[in-house]
Amino acid sequence: MNFKELENYLNNYFDIAQFKDYCPNGLQIQGDRNIKKVITGVTACQALINQAVKENADAIIVHHGYFWKGESYPIIGMKYERISKLIKNGIHLFGYHLPLDGHSKIGNNILLAKKLNLTNLEFFETGSKPDISVIGNCDLDLDSFSNLIENKLDKKPIVIATKQQNKKVAICTGGAQDYIEYAYQAGADTFISGEISERTTHTARELGINYIAAGHHATEKEGVRAIAELLKQEFAIDTKFIDIDNPA
């Protein structure tokens, strides 16, 4: 398939027009290859690009791409090394940020909720549209749930515990720790995101809500993994999810 076919399919699938994001969604770097093999990963880092070149991939699809709001414009240094290697090897780069977080079938939030066995899932408001964060029911107390997270994500989470009650769990993956008050307003006993700030601890304690920082990278692997499976099924092309280890 050519890159335009893939771009149109993914842009429509994720309905990118409805999102006001911090970066462009869709094709970010155009290559010159027909697409027979696609690599997916969380971030378009040098290690992922190097692996894509090694595996003779035609396109890379990531959650964290390039050209973020507020970043420096010049393509120099690390940015040059990444982009130049993509262009020299003719590899297309696609990035899907908020549309991948909030997709109702293969979004990071919905897939993490299912992985953690939450039920009766629904989206809840976080101050902007469309809603991407998820809340659901949980049968485990906080300690048991924290152990489940560690086992499922292969990473020990940071837990700010205010109570053992854990019947309602809210999720917004990545760096959404400041959505904790929205989770509280939605009725959550526990809120999960990837990162924690100094202020997050005080907010959790003062609101009486549990907070779990399960890792930015660890909480955002499922969406890009699912994209690889989706494209394999829909187009019968070779796809592979590559996990570049990141403890953050």
C-alpha positions in Angstrom: 0.0 0.0 0.0 1.1 3.6 -0.5 1.6 6.0 2.4 -1.5 8.0 1.5 -3.8 5.0 1.8 -2.3 4.3 5.3 -2.6 7.9 6.3 -6.2 8.2 5.2 -7.2 5.0 6.9 -5.5 5.9 10.3 -6.7 9.5 10.3 -10.3 8.4 9.7 -10.0 5.5 12.2 -8.8 7.9 14.9 -11.0 10.7 13.8 -8.1 13.1 14.4 -10.1 16.3 13.3 -12.0 16.3 16.6 -8.9 16.6 18.7 -7.1 19.8 19.7 -3.7 18.4 20.5 -0.1 19.5 21.4 1.4 18.0 18.2 0.3 17.1 14.7 -1.5 13.8 14.4 -1.0 11.7 11.3 1.9 11.7 8.9 4.8 13.7 10.3 7.7 12.7 8.1 7.2 11.5 4.6 9.3 8.7 3.2 9.6 7.3 -0.3 8.7 3.7 0.2 5.6 1.6 -0.5 4.4 0.2 2.8 4.9 -3.5 3.3 6.3 -3.5 6.8 5.3 -1.3 9.8 7.0 -0.9 13.1 5.1 0.6 16.0 6.4 1.9 19.3 5.7 4.4 22.1 8.2 7.1 21.2 10.1 8.0 18.0 13.4 7.8 19.7 16.7 7.0 18.0 16.7 3.4 19.2 13.3 2.7 17.6 14.4 4.3 14.4 17.6 2.3 14.3 15.7 -0.9 14.9 13.2 0.0 12.1 16.1 0.5 9.7 17.7 -2.8 10.8 14.4 -4.6 10.1 13.9 -2.8 6.8 10.6 -1.2 7.8 8.8 1.1 5.5 6.9 3.1 8.2 6.9 3.7 11.9 3.8 4.6 13.9 4.2 6.0 17.4 2.3 7.7 20.2 5.0 10.3 20.9 6.2 11.8 17.6 7.7 15.2 16.8 6.9 18.9 16.5 5.4 19.5 19.9 3.9 22.8 20.9 6.6 25.0 22.4 9.5 23.0 21.2 12.5 24.6 19.4 12.1 24.9 15.6 15.6 24.3 14.4 16.3 20.8 13.2 19.7 20.4 14.8 21.5 18.0 17.1 19.4 15.1 18.4 16.4 16.1 16.3 18.5 16.2 13.1 19.9 12.8 13.8 16.5 11.3 14.2 14.8 13.0 11.2 17.8 12.7 8.9 17.9 8.9 9.4 14.2 8.6 8.6 14.6 10.6 5.4 17.8 8.9 4.3 16.2 5.5 4.7 12.9 6.6 3.1 10.9 5.7 6.2 7.5 7.3 6.8 6.7 8.5 10.4 3.2 8.6 11.7 2.2 9.9 15.2 -1.1 9.7 17.0 -1.2 11.3 20.5 -4.6 12.2 22.1 -6.6 10.3 19.4 -4.7 7.1 20.5 -5.2 7.9 24.2 -8.9 8.2 23.8 -10.0 5.7 21.2 -13.0 3.7 22.3 -11.5 0.4 21.0 -7.8 0.5 20.9 -7.0 3.6 23.0 -4.4 3.5 25.7 -6.9 4.3 28.5 -9.5 1.7 27.5 -7.0 -1.0 26.9 -5.2 -0.4 30.2 -8.5 -0.5 32.0 -9.3 -3.8 30.4 -5.9 -5.2 31.2 -6.5 -4.3 34.9 -9.8 -6.1 34.8 -12.0 -3.0 35.3 -15.6 -3.3 34.4 -18.5 -1.1 33.3 -16.1 1.3 31.6 -17.1 4.8 30.6 -15.4 8.0 29.7 -15.4 11.0 32.1 -14.9 14.7 31.8 -11.5 16.3 32.2 -12.3 19.8 31.0 -11.9 19.4 27.2 -13.6 17.5 24.4 -13.7 14.8 23.4 -13.4 12.9 26.7 -10.5 10.5 26.7 -10.2 9.4 30.3 -11.8 6.2 31.6 -13.5 5.1 34.8 -14.7 1.7 35.8 -15.4 -0.7 38.7 -12.9 -2.8 40.5 -13.3 -5.8 42.8 -9.9 -5.5 44.5 -8.8 -3.5 47.5 -5.9 -1.0 47.0 -3.1 -3.3 48.0 -4.3 -6.2 45.9 -4.9 -3.8 42.9 -1.4 -2.3 43.3 0.1 -5.8 43.1 -2.0 -6.6 40.0 -0.6 -3.5 38.3 3.0 -4.5 39.1 2.4 -7.9 37.7 0.5 -6.8 34.6 2.9 -3.9 33.7 6.1 -5.5 35.0 6.8 -2.3 36.9 6.4 -1.4 40.6 4.0 1.6 40.8 4.3 4.5 43.1 1.2 4.4 45.3 -0.1 7.3 47.4 -2.6 5.5 49.6 -5.4 7.3 51.4 -7.7 4.3 51.9 -8.1 0.7 51.0 -11.5 1.3 49.3 -10.9 0.9 45.5 -14.3 0.3 44.0 -14.1 3.0 41.4 -10.8 3.4 39.4 -10.1 6.2 36.9 -7.4 6.1 34.3 -5.6 8.6 32.1 -2.3 7.3 30.9 1.0 9.1 30.5 1.5 12.5 32.1 -2.0 13.2 33.3 -1.4 13.5 37.0 -3.0 16.9 37.1 -6.3 15.3 36.1 -6.6 13.9 39.7 -9.3 16.4 40.7 -11.4 15.5 37.7 -11.1 11.8 38.7 -12.2 12.8 42.2 -15.2 14.7 40.9 -16.1 11.6 38.8 -16.3 9.6 42.0 -13.1 7.6 41.7 -11.5 6.0 44.8 -8.3 5.6 42.9 -6.7 7.5 39.9 -4.0 6.0 37.7 -1.7 7.9 35.4 1.9 7.4 34.4 3.8 10.2 36.3 3.7 11.9 39.7 4.6 15.5 40.6 5.4 16.8 44.1 2.0 18.4 44.3 0.2 15.2 43.4 0.8 13.7 46.8 -0.7 16.6 48.7 -3.7 16.7 46.3 -4.4 13.0 46.8 -4.1 13.2 50.6 -6.3 16.3 50.9 -9.0 15.0 48.6 -8.9 11.5 50.1 -8.3 9.7 46.7 -5.6 7.1 46.1 -3.1 8.0 43.4 -1.0 5.5 41.4 1.8 6.4 39.1 2.4 3.3 37.0 4.9 4.7 34.5 4.4 7.0 31.5 5.9 4.5 29.1 4.4 1.4 30.8 0.9 2.8 30.7 1.1 3.8 27.0 2.3 0.6 25.3 -1.1 -1.0 24.6 -2.4 1.4 22.0 0.6 1.1 19.6 0.7 -2.6 20.2 -3.0 -2.7 19.1 -2.3 -0.6 16.0 0.2 -3.3 14.8 -2.5 -6.0 15.2 -5.1 -3.8 13.6 -3.0 -3.2 10.4 -2.0 -6.8 10.2 -5.6 -7.9 10.2 -7.0 -5.1 7.9 -4.3 -5.1 5.3 -2.3 -8.3 5.7 1.0 -6.4 5.9 3.9 -7.2 8.1 3.8 -5.4 11.5 5.7 -5.5 14.7 5.5 -3.7 18.0 8.9 -2.9 19.4 9.2 -2.0 23.1 12.2 0.2 23.7 12.8 -0.1 27.5 12.1 3.0 29.5 11.8 3.0 33.3 10.1 6.4 33.4 
